[in-house]
Amino acid sequence: MDLLKTKFVPVAIDQAYQRRQKDTEGDFYRQIAGQGPRSNFENTTQGLYIADAAGKLIAYNNNRGAERIQALMEKAVAEFVAPKASPITAKKEDPQYHAKPPEGGLVVQVHTKILGGYSAPKDKWEKIFHAAIARDNLWITKAEQAELVRGNFPPVLAERIARFHLIDNTRGEPPMWTKEEVREIDVKLADGKISGHVTLKTATGSRGFDAEIQGIVKTTDGKVTQFDCVAKGNCWGEGQYSAGAPEGKFPLAVSFRLADGKDAADALPPQGSRFWIDGYLRPQ
């Protein structure tokens, strides 16, 4: 960790954006990634890249083993030669990949955890996945905040939460729920208390989530100052990129808490908004 802090500038990105962006940031990323083994930008370029300020690739790996990454960084530092590089000025920004939270709205932190149901882990990686807590952000619009202040829970907000946030994303990227897969959604706000029930299920019944929702909303001077909510219930099934779920039905909890902006991750767009902000804010 000291090596990472003192000899590197860590950067975390969503390569699904950067490899597509038609702007200065995208150009620089593709310059680096294009020197590695995943240079076809029509497919994933996922991995760990070490590059210098001039955009020269020094090392690449797509392994999450701490020992292997430590060795890779040590080798990169030992072989590093400072380049002649000028500061990069962003000349353009692709608006499709630089989404900002709704003006006058709210950002809510979302955390997801499986509370039980796993069999004994086979190795250290399974053990990590079994204990994982996923992180995402929920965006609430200015108009929806106004409704919450008036004591109403907007139906469009309830649907956004159900379709894009009541998901098991603890092991990877899960499929979002379609409109047809929302079988029941009943969320109310009364006297500052959120209550409700949501049932989500695919057409085949192979994946679903049946959850009760409880929470608290507080407001001051026309602004939401507290949004604490938990959806908890029985979940089942898995997606193409989130394999390894517990057998049968298992307890899943999803918590929501108003962000204060102090965490750098508070600025990240919601996972469900990738490539279609309008569709996320106004579910079709």
Secondary structure, 3 states (H helix, E strand, C coil): CHHHHHHCCCCCCCHHHHCCCCCHHHHHHHHHHCCCCCCCCCCCCCCEEEECCCCCEEEEECCCCHHHHHHHHHHHHHHCCCCCCCCCCCCCCCHHHCCCCCCCCEEEEEEEEECCCCCCCCCHHHHHHHCCEEEEEEEECHHHHHHHHCCCCCHHHHHHHHHHHCCCCCCCECCCCCHHHEEEEEEEEECCEEEEEEEEECCCCCCEEEEEEEEEEEEECCEEEEEEEEEEEEEECCCCECCCCCCCCEEEEEEEEECCCCCHHHHCCCHHHCCCHHHHHCCC
